[in-house]
Amino acid sequence: MAVMDIKRKFQNLLRKQESVQSPVEDDINHDLFTGEPAVAKYKHSHVVNPHEEQEVLENIEEVYYNSEDVDTSNYELQKVPEEPDLDQIDRDRQKLRKQLQVVSKKVSDLVLQNHPAYATELQRVMELQKTLQLASIICANGRRQLSCARKSFTTASLKMLANYRKRQQLIGLLKSLRTIKTLQRTDLRLREMMEEEDYCSAIQLCLECQKAASTFKHFTCISELSSKLQDTLEMIEEQLDVALSKTCSHFDIVHYEKVQIAYRLLDKTQTAMDQLHMHFTSAIHSTAFQIVLGYVELCSGTGNSNFQKRSYVDLCKNITQESFKPCLVDLCKALWEVMKSYHKTIQWHESHDEEFIRESGVDVDITLKMKYIRQKLDHGLTRIWQDVQQKVKIYILGTDMANFKLEDFIRVLDLVNRLIEIGEEFCGSKSEGLQDSLKQQSLNYFKNHHRYRMDELGMFLENEGWEICPVKSNFTLLQLLEFRFMRSWTRSPTTNSLVNSKQNGEEEESLPNGHDIEREHYFDQYKDEGSPFDVQPDEEENEDVFSGSWDDEDGGGSDTDSDEPDELKQDYIDELTGEAQSNRQYRRRISRNKNQRHIPIVTNTTLNVLRVIGKYMQMMTVLKPIAFDVISCMSQLFEYYLYTVHIFFGADTWVMNERSLNNRLHMTLQRIRNNMIAEMPVPGAPPTDPENGRDRIPQPHLSPIVDLSGSGRLFGLAERVVAAESLVFLASQMELLYPHLEAMIPGNKKVFLQQFFSQTVKMAVELRKPVYWTVSVQAVDYDNILHHMSGVKWDVKDIMSQHNSYVDVMLKSLEQLSVRLVDINRRVPIPKIVYDLIWEHCVRLANRTIVEGYAGAKKCSNEGRALMQLDFQQFLSKLETIVDLRPIPEREYVEAYIKAYYLPESQMESWILDHKEYSNKQLLSLINSVDHINKKARQRLNAIVEDIDRQRR
């Protein structure tokens, strides 16, 4: 504690010494400086070693060099230990004194070195003091002179300047008042601009007025004007909104461009786009409502205003059948205008927005706004189409179309289908909702209509006289009015390539209908005027398919056979004697020319079926989802026609026994009977379920005016030709439709179409055989020929040079048949293929009759077999002058039977096994008449024949 007190006392002492002014700091009279520094007076008398001084300086502690505020006294006192050592303290004192002396000497040396510079600088300071004193005198003089100048100006001069300043202020005020006056009159000009639809100038003027009003807001009258200008600007926006709504029903480029520029000036392009979509939606609803309301009020005739309070759905249910189609046309046309306006709106933005972006430079804000507008327009496509589709769907479902005529129904489907195509072009939508709603209603309508058409076809067939309907030689179904819509298809190379690609297995979604083949771009075609729903006036086109008579198609030539003398006919009959060869060739030339003419053979029923098929094709065209059902009903029309021709002309009992029906035709007829024809009620049998026979059709009955039993008319050959060939012609026309049907039917149903054509349509040609076989069987009395042959003795001993009389009888019958054919050909042109088929049947039957007659011989010698060969050769030589068939049908059938008589026993068995076409009776007769076979071999051969007969059974 004593040490601490001592330290404290030392510190206080040191502080007091620091506060006392050092005598060295007394004022110094600088005038006393004579050029030698005052420090020189205190030079040290002792000499110090420089090295020693340097060593002392280096030993000075760093704390003394610190420029910061450091208490060195306190520092030294801190170094005193708790138990002070006086010797040590004295040594420290001596050390510090020595260091002070060295430092003082060092400082005095530095002062002596810098004394000249100090003296020079002090001299400059003294000169500066003198300069400042001179400047002070100058300033005082200037102030005195300025005071004199101020007193010399008059008060009048200062007033003149004040007046000039006031004048300038008044001029500015006058300009402001004029501007305010102009602002007051702006409202009237703005209204005039709005009436002129000069929206851009009106907005620019209004914005400029608002800017001017903000400039003069310090005037009291301006506050009311600013509020009025804001109201005017809002009114302009309302007028713009009304102008924007007008573009929804009728798009005008100039008008729309004005509106869009106006919205850009207002910087509300995004708001304008939102408003535009609301206006389009409102336009669709209001337009549809007003059109349907107008027709409902017109048809009601009561002027009941309550209709306006009803909903759109209720109004659609009040549309009458007579006004349904015109109302639908107007509805579609109005909705088309809305969609066309929207489409033009998109086109306008596509062409102007990019240009606007380029003109505005790289502005991110403008780019984002344009992107928003584009996205809004793209999304609006689907929304607008859904609204349009919904309105039409409600309208369609609101009316029962079961009692519509087919033409009206097809027209309705065509309108809706065209609207669907427009929707697909508009936004790529397939309109599944609208198509599904039409599909079921169309199916119900079509099934009822098809049932009516089938009953109508049955009535036509039962009343058909099977007389040829004279048409032109180049007649095809495309010449009928019902197929007018297909004429462009057949001429279009695009259609051919599409059909070929489908036949080559390429995948296509669907055959284009009339509009799909070369789909028109509706928005390009009707962009200026008109609409796709404009009712096209029916062309004044008459069906130029009929001719006065089929004889007119022969180039105006007359029928030479009509004036043929009896001598020519007699000479024709006397051909058996080999006379009058030139007349025979003349008659054959006439017959051949007649048969080679290509005259389409059709009946009124055939034309009716083609017309119905044409209407069915139209229905498929406008509503492809029911294509399969329509094609199925179309197939029933053809199948019923085919089955009827078979029942009327080819279902005779003996025809069936002759196996004139091939297996495929037999299966086709059986399938048609099982699936389509109603069962005849059996007397006494329990009644059948009416549901099972609802879709079946009664079997038709031949009209009593058709005579198939008269031999003079060759058992109705003319009617048979007309029936069979009209069916073949109908099949050929169906073949023309096959590419179009194949392309329209769904892919998973194409097998049905292929089976229908392969199993039914192609069977029409096969039906010729049973139809004409009946004529061939009855045209020649083959039983009479067999009777003549039974009286011939074949066991003659001498070789005969004269043929038997039955050959002449048979040839005479064939000659008479040829005459009858020529006579019938005058009334109905017999095609070459039919002519050849009848003769093929007759020659085949004649050859079989000859074999049957040869088989009736109980005894036969070698000479008898030679006589058989003579008779047959005579028959062939004369037959070749009557018919043009080459080779003669079944000629080998007769020759092989005759030659078999000469076969040795070893070859007879193999011959019998190889010739199973002969009957059991014919083979047994051959075996029993051969005299060079022993009894045992004959029994063995008879057993083989019996085995063959059992296998046949």
ZIQUIUR-V156324 format. One record per helix or strand. SS is the DSSP state (H for helix, E for strand). FROM is the first residue (numbers start at 0). TO is the last residue. Records with the same first field share a line. If there is no record, write none. Layout:
# ZIQUIUR-V156324
SS->FROM-TO + FROM-TO
This chain:
# ZIQUIUR-V156324
H->1-18 + 22-24 + 29-31 + 37-41 + 49-58 + 61-64 + 71-77 + 85-151 + 154-194 + 198-214 + 219-245 + 252-265 + 268-299 + 304-308 + 311-316 + 320-359 + 363-396 + 405-426 + 431-462 + 476-478 + 480-490 + 492-502 + 521-524 + 549-553 + 559-562 + 565-576 + 580-594 + 603-621 + 623-648 + 652-656 + 662-675 + 710-712 + 716-743 + 746-760 + 762-778 + 781-789 + 804-826 + 831-854 + 861-881 + 890-901 + 904-913 + 919-928 + 934-951
E->470-470 + 545-545 + 676-676 + 696-696
